[in-house]
């Protein structure tokens, strides 16, 4: 299952995504965790110290390797130079699986040991001073979008992406790549402002969206969220001494997380798992192609000097039964 955590800056989405990843690992589920936020904090939230977090390989620095691997023997893609972030797979493309070893994971993923097991962690890399004035952060998340386009996952497998804050998540088609999007909202007007934006896009593109109320301190906060987001409110999370200890760098065993919060995480997993029966690989592939053609026309053709519309394989539908190319 592909799951995104979104929300405004400071909403607690990185903390909640890290808790959800820990919850999945504790239950023995295979997980690929991806930090796609402009502020790279997921590694620290999963317990890495500053040195280890800084040493994580940035996906953008291995973009050529990613493109070469995913292109495989796809005859519609002449070279890696003509691949952009939205390039869809076709006959002959190599696909990624959650539970496998491949050159992309070897170069870009690192194991993080958690209570009950390990997860693979991948990061886009920080937006540095060298990028100021010459690069858009979404060029860094392009590697994530390309990998998601070529990813095939099954039930009980999880890819959890901590997305960039606010409405910046809409700057590419990546927001349509997920089975479930959890929007983390505080019980304030600013806290639900991103929800209103996301709700519109979710409706237009068939994106499954649920709100996780964070920093909820009492009935008034709960009533506010219910009035603002209605049935989209899935669950709420309150104060956590476990999280406070984790943020100080001394987390207890995960089993010591408060029961109410453990139940909330269980609810998140149930909601994500329930989307599996509603999967529509044809719609997923169609949206992928839609955003690729849009990007090709607006900038991709000019940048690559190629007709990127020709990369679309009209008879190809991504799905669990598709085998990877050679």
Secondary structure, DSSP 4 states (H G I P E B T S, - for coil): -EEEEE-STTSSHHHHHHHHHHHHHHTT-EEEEEE-SSS--HHHHTT--HHHHHTSPBGGGGHHHHHHHHHTT-TT---GGG--TTPPP-TT---EESSS--HHHHHHEEEEEETTEEEEEEE-----GGGTTT--HHHHHHHHHHHHHTEE--TTEEEEEEPPSGGGGGGSGGGGS-SEEEEEEESSHHHHHHHHHHHHHHHHHT--EEEEEES--SHHHHHHHHHHHGGGEEEEE---HHHHHHHTT----GGGS-HHHHHHHHHHHHHHHHGGGG--HHHHHHHHHHHHHHHIIIIIHHHHTS-GGGG--TT----TTPPPP-
